[in-house]
Amino acid sequence: MRLAPALVLAWAAIGCLDLGDAEAPPLGNSSASNDAGQDAGADAGVDAGFSAKPEVLLKALLIDPSVLVVAAGTEVTFKNLDTVDHIVVEGIPGQTRQPLFESPRLAYGDVWKYTFGTAGEFIYFCSTHPVAMRDAKIVVR
């Protein structure tokens, strides 16, 4: 049986899987580049605990990944791959305060970018699907 690399590392980290002397599987494609074409920075980000590709996909009424870790000053791309529209909003459904960020309505294939300038944890959800698509988080270090 072949397991996904991230699953193998997660199981090993919590002690459910002993890797012994074997090397851990790679977490990503080292040849992948971000939108700016910066290959070298992507690998360094993974080593520092940051996501190699600061991108959130909205698909099948899910937010992927549900937790994204980035460095302060990182521009995160939100892309709708769903057949329904989505609006990304910081906070939790039903909050009464003004959200720190809110995307325009994103149709299939639409992209919206937001730069996270300060450290913190930012919970967000889809305001058009607040029950199915909620409690996602961007961690900015």
N, C-alpha and C positions, 0 to 999 in steps of 0.2 A: 504494500500500500504506500502511495506517495502522498505526503502531506504538504500543504502550502507552507512556504518558508516562515511566514509570520506566525502561523499556528505552532510550528515546531519550536520556534524561539519562545513563544508565550508559554507553552507547556514546560519547556526547559527552565524558564525563569521562575515558575511557581513550584518546581520540583516534581512535576508529573511525568517528566521524560528525562532520561539520562542520556546525554549526547556522548558521554565517555570521551575518547580522544578525537572523535570526529569533528570536523569543522562545521560550524553553523552554516546553513544555506544562505545564499545572498538574499537580501531583502528587496532589492530592486534591480533595475537594469542600469548598469553604470554608464551606458551610452546615451541614456535619456537626457534630454535637455529641457530647460524651462523655456517659456515663450521668448526670452531674451537671448537664447542660444548659449547659455553659460553652463557648460558641462562640468567644469571643475568645481564650482560652488555647490552643485547638487550633492556630490559624494561627501563633501565636508559637512553639509547640513545634516545628513543622516547620522554621521558620527557624533555630532553634537546633540543628538536627540531631536532635531528638527525634521519636519517632513521635507523630502527631497523635492516634491512638486506641490507648491502651495495651491491646491485646487480642491474644490468641493463640487461633487456631482450630485445633482438632484435627479433621481431616477427611480422608477417603480414605487413612487411615494415613499422613498427613503432618502436620507442624507448620508452621503458616502465621501469621506469617512465621518463617523459621528463625532470623533475627536481629532482635531488637527493641531499640531504643535509647530509654531513658527517663531522666528526671531522678531523683535520689535523692528518696525519699519518695513515689514514684508507686505507685499501686495498679494492678496488672496483672490483667486478667480473662482467665481460661482457659475457653474454651467448647468443649464436645464437640458437634460436628455429624456425628459418625460413628455408624454403626449398631452399633459395638462399644464396650465400656467402655475407659476409659483412666485411668491414674494418672500424674500429672506428678511427677517426682522430680528434685531438683537433684543433679548429679554425672554420673558415667558408669556404664554397666552394669558390674556386678561389683565396684564399689568396696567397701571394707571400712569406711570411716568413716560416721558418721551424716550423712545429707543435711541441708542447711540448711533445705530445705522439701520437703514431700511432700503432695500433694493426697489427698483421699479418692477412692474409685473414682467416676469420672464417667461416668454413663450418657448416652445421647443427650439433648441439650438441657440437661444440667447445666452449671452455671457455678461456678467456684471462683476466688476472688480472693486475691492475695498482694501485700503492700506491700514494696517493695524500699527499705529505709531507708538503706543505705550504698552508696557507689560501688564498682564492681567489675564483673567479667564472671562471669556465672553460667551454666554449661553445665547443660542438663537433658535428660531423655529420658522416654519412657513406659515404665514398668516392666512393663506387660503386653505391650508390643510393642518390646522393647529393640533389636532388629535393624533394624526398619523405621523407628522413630521415635526417633532419637537425635541428639546433637550440635547441638541447638538452643541458642541463646544469648540471654540478656538482658544488655545492656550498660547499666550504671547509671553516670551521670556526676554 
